[in-house]
Amino acid sequence: MTSVKLYGYATSPFVRKVGCFLYYKGIEFTHVPVNPIDPRATIGHTGGAQVPVLEIDGEYRRESSELGLWLDEVFPDTPLCPPEHAAKITAIDKWISDTFLLSIFRFAVDGDMSLQFAFRGWRLAALLSAHTPLPEHVRNKWPELLLMAPFIQEMGQHMDLTETHKDMQIRITMELAAHIGDGPYISGFDTPTMLDMAVFPQLVWGYMFGLEESLSAAQHPVIKAWMQRVAKHLPSNPTLVADEMMVKPLSEGLA
């Protein structure tokens, strides 16, 4: 039997993305949580600290989109990137990587140490700690640590910070709805692809695990209908966060 392991933080959008690749393809895998304080203790054998890391029968690779293509090579059933659609998928995947996923980090890039930001940081620390226990003093300082994290500063260099956070969110919502179009799936494909699996978990996990009061993405009718369709291809908890940390079931938000 093929051994498949996904190393990474459940709070990472890139790790969640690969998790949904695996769920959608029906591949049995082990999620190996990585402690952000000492990532090399878990993935030191890869020669780096970057996540996600996907390991198949002892061979490992990184870069989330490339992992989708690798999975299609090893497990060709239920393709994430059908060859006949590869050019279109690659183009939209670039938007997802360079714009959509990047926008998730805007709250930290802005560096506004508000009570809302602090709460988000503490909740993220709690979700991380459910998998790899963090010392109490680290959990308490997590909002400050987020602001100082080098990868957060790197993300900011690739954003137009003259655009307000709210305007960015509105723009990206409209762009996503345009990519879905008449559906049923992103880019009008008849079946889900890696594009759907890259976006979906990012829209739902905050609602499910206490970072969002309501499922805000579902307020847009095109996006909500798409989410309802994609949800049928994934488990009820399509994230990698422990079930016991769930605040609201996804079914409630998509009702």
C-alpha positions as CSV (number, residue, x, y, z in Angstrom):
1,M,0.0,0.0,0.0
2,T,1.3,3.5,-0.9
3,S,2.3,5.6,2.1
4,V,1.3,9.2,1.8
5,K,2.1,11.8,4.4
6,L,1.3,15.5,4.4
7,Y,3.5,17.6,6.7
8,G,2.4,21.1,7.7
9,Y,0.4,23.4,9.9
10,A,-3.4,23.1,9.8
11,T,-3.5,26.9,9.9
12,S,-1.6,27.2,6.6
13,P,-3.8,27.9,3.5
14,F,-1.2,26.1,1.3
15,V,-1.3,23.0,3.5
16,R,-5.1,23.1,3.6
17,K,-5.1,23.3,-0.2
18,V,-3.0,20.1,-0.5
19,G,-5.2,18.4,2.1
20,C,-8.2,19.0,-0.1
21,F,-6.4,17.6,-3.1
22,L,-5.9,14.4,-1.2
23,Y,-9.5,14.3,0.1
24,Y,-11.0,15.0,-3.3
25,K,-8.9,12.2,-4.9
26,G,-9.9,9.8,-2.2
27,I,-6.3,9.1,-1.2
28,E,-5.7,7.8,2.3
29,F,-3.0,9.9,4.0
30,T,-1.5,10.8,7.3
31,H,-1.4,14.5,8.3
32,V,1.8,15.1,10.3
33,P,1.5,18.3,12.2
34,V,4.6,20.5,12.2
35,N,5.5,22.6,15.3
36,P,6.2,26.2,14.0
37,I,8.7,26.7,16.8
38,D,10.9,23.8,15.7
39,P,9.8,22.7,12.2
40,R,13.0,20.9,11.6
41,A,12.2,18.4,14.3
42,T,9.5,17.0,12.0
43,I,10.6,18.0,8.5
44,G,14.4,18.3,9.0
45,H,14.9,15.3,6.7
46,T,13.7,17.5,3.8
47,G,16.5,20.0,4.3
48,G,14.2,22.9,4.9
49,A,11.4,24.4,7.0
50,Q,8.9,25.2,4.3
51,V,5.4,23.6,4.3
52,P,3.6,21.9,2.9
53,V,5.7,18.8,2.3
54,L,4.1,15.9,0.7
55,E,5.8,12.5,1.0
56,I,4.9,9.5,-1.1
57,D,6.7,6.2,-0.4
58,G,9.7,8.1,1.0
59,E,9.9,10.7,-1.8
60,Y,9.1,14.2,-0.8
61,R,8.3,17.4,-2.7
62,R,7.1,21.0,-1.9
63,E,5.1,23.8,-3.6
64,S,1.4,23.2,-3.3
65,S,0.3,23.5,-6.9
66,E,3.1,21.3,-8.1
67,L,2.0,18.7,-5.6
68,G,-1.4,18.6,-7.3
69,L,0.3,17.7,-10.6
70,W,2.5,15.1,-8.8
71,L,-0.6,13.5,-7.3
72,D,-2.1,13.2,-10.7
73,E,1.0,11.4,-11.9
74,V,1.0,8.9,-9.1
75,F,-2.8,8.6,-8.7
76,P,-4.3,9.4,-12.1
77,D,-7.9,8.7,-11.1
78,T,-10.1,11.8,-10.4
79,P,-7.6,14.2,-12.0
80,L,-6.9,17.6,-10.4
81,C,-5.6,19.0,-13.6
82,P,-6.9,17.2,-16.7
83,P,-4.4,17.6,-19.5
84,E,-6.9,19.1,-21.9
85,H,-7.6,21.9,-19.5
86,A,-4.0,22.4,-18.2
87,A,-3.4,25.8,-19.8
88,K,-6.5,27.4,-18.4
89,I,-6.0,25.8,-15.0
90,T,-2.4,27.1,-14.9
91,A,-3.5,30.6,-15.6
92,I,-6.3,30.7,-13.0
93,D,-4.0,28.9,-10.5
94,K,-1.6,31.8,-10.8
95,W,-4.4,34.2,-9.8
96,I,-5.2,31.9,-6.8
97,S,-1.6,31.8,-5.7
98,D,-0.6,35.4,-6.3
99,T,-3.8,37.1,-5.4
100,F,-6.4,35.0,-3.6
101,L,-4.2,33.1,-1.2
102,L,-1.9,36.1,-0.7
103,S,-4.9,38.2,0.5
104,I,-5.4,35.9,3.5
105,F,-2.3,37.4,5.1
106,R,-3.4,41.0,4.7
107,F,-4.8,41.2,8.2
108,A,-1.2,40.5,9.6
109,V,0.6,42.6,6.9
110,D,-1.4,45.7,8.0
111,G,-0.1,45.3,11.5
112,D,-3.0,46.9,13.3
113,M,-2.7,45.5,16.8
114,S,-6.4,45.9,17.5
115,L,-8.5,43.7,19.8
116,Q,-9.9,41.9,16.8
117,F,-6.4,41.2,15.5
118,A,-5.2,40.0,18.9
119,F,-8.2,37.6,19.2
120,R,-7.5,36.2,15.7
121,G,-3.9,35.6,16.7
122,W,-4.8,33.9,20.0
123,R,-7.3,31.7,18.2
124,L,-4.8,30.7,15.6
125,A,-2.4,29.8,18.4
126,A,-5.1,27.6,20.0
127,L,-5.7,25.8,16.7
128,L,-2.0,25.2,16.2
129,S,-1.6,24.1,19.8
130,A,-4.4,21.5,19.4
131,H,-1.9,19.6,17.1
132,T,1.5,20.6,18.4
133,P,1.2,22.0,21.9
134,L,2.7,25.5,22.3
135,P,4.0,26.9,25.6
136,E,1.5,29.2,27.3
137,H,3.8,32.3,26.9
138,V,4.1,31.6,23.2
139,R,0.3,31.3,22.8
140,N,-0.1,34.6,24.6
141,K,2.4,36.4,22.4
142,W,1.2,34.9,19.2
143,P,-0.4,38.1,17.8
144,E,3.0,39.9,18.3
145,L,4.9,37.0,16.8
146,L,2.7,37.1,13.7
147,L,3.5,40.8,13.1
148,M,7.2,40.0,13.3
149,A,7.2,36.9,11.2
150,P,9.6,37.2,8.2
151,F,7.1,35.4,5.9
152,I,4.4,38.0,6.7
153,Q,6.7,40.8,5.8
154,E,7.6,39.0,2.5
155,M,3.9,38.6,1.7
156,G,3.4,42.4,2.1
157,Q,6.0,43.1,-0.6
158,H,3.7,41.4,-3.1
159,M,0.6,43.4,-2.2
160,D,-0.7,46.8,-3.3
161,L,-1.0,48.3,0.2
162,T,-2.5,51.5,-1.2
163,E,-5.7,49.4,-1.6
164,T,-7.6,49.1,1.7
165,H,-8.2,45.7,3.2
166,K,-11.9,46.1,2.7
167,D,-11.6,47.1,-1.0
168,M,-9.2,44.1,-1.5
169,Q,-11.7,41.7,-0.1
170,I,-14.5,43.1,-2.3
171,R,-12.4,43.0,-5.4
172,I,-11.2,39.4,-4.8
173,T,-14.8,38.3,-4.1
174,M,-15.9,39.7,-7.4
175,E,-13.0,38.2,-9.2
176,L,-13.7,34.8,-7.7
177,A,-17.4,35.0,-8.7
178,A,-16.2,35.9,-12.3
179,H,-13.9,32.9,-12.4
180,I,-16.8,30.6,-11.3
181,G,-19.2,32.2,-13.8
182,D,-22.1,29.9,-14.7
183,G,-20.2,27.0,-13.2
184,P,-20.8,24.5,-12.1
185,Y,-17.1,24.7,-11.1
186,I,-14.3,27.3,-11.5
187,S,-13.7,28.2,-15.1
188,G,-17.0,26.5,-16.1
189,F,-15.6,23.0,-15.8
190,D,-18.1,20.2,-15.4
191,T,-16.1,18.5,-12.6
192,P,-13.9,20.0,-9.8
193,T,-10.3,20.6,-10.4
194,M,-7.3,21.7,-8.3
195,L,-8.7,25.3,-8.6
196,D,-11.8,24.5,-6.6
197,M,-9.8,22.5,-4.0
198,A,-7.4,25.4,-3.6
199,V,-10.0,28.0,-2.8
200,F,-12.8,26.1,-1.0
201,P,-11.0,25.3,2.3
202,Q,-9.9,28.9,2.7
203,L,-13.4,30.2,2.5
204,V,-14.9,27.8,5.1
205,W,-12.3,27.1,7.8
206,G,-12.6,30.5,9.6
207,Y,-16.3,30.0,10.0
208,M,-15.9,26.4,11.2
209,F,-13.2,27.1,13.7
210,G,-14.1,30.4,15.4
211,L,-12.4,33.1,13.3
212,E,-15.6,34.2,11.6
213,E,-19.1,34.8,13.0
214,S,-20.8,34.0,9.7
215,L,-19.8,32.3,6.5
216,S,-19.2,35.6,4.7
217,A,-18.3,34.1,1.3
218,A,-21.8,32.5,1.2
219,Q,-23.4,36.0,1.1
220,H,-22.6,36.0,-2.6
221,P,-25.2,33.8,-4.4
222,V,-22.8,32.6,-7.1
223,I,-20.1,31.7,-4.6
224,K,-22.6,30.0,-2.2
225,A,-24.0,27.8,-4.9
226,W,-20.5,26.8,-6.0
227,M,-19.6,26.1,-2.4
228,Q,-22.6,23.8,-2.0
229,R,-21.5,21.9,-5.1
230,V,-17.9,21.5,-4.0
231,A,-18.8,20.5,-0.5
232,K,-20.4,17.3,-1.9
233,H,-17.0,16.1,-3.0
234,L,-15.3,16.6,0.4
235,P,-15.6,15.4,4.0
236,S,-17.7,17.4,6.4
237,N,-14.5,18.8,7.9
238,P,-12.4,19.5,4.8
239,T,-9.7,21.2,6.8
240,L,-6.9,19.6,8.7
241,V,-7.9,21.1,12.0
242,A,-8.9,18.7,14.8
243,D,-12.6,18.1,14.9
244,E,-12.8,18.9,18.6
245,M,-11.8,22.5,17.8
246,M,-14.8,23.0,15.5
247,V,-17.2,25.8,16.6
248,K,-19.8,25.5,13.8
249,P,-20.4,22.7,11.2
250,L,-20.0,23.7,7.6
251,S,-23.5,22.4,6.8
252,E,-25.0,25.1,9.0
253,G,-23.2,27.8,7.1
254,L,-24.2,26.5,3.7
255,A,-27.8,25.8,4.6
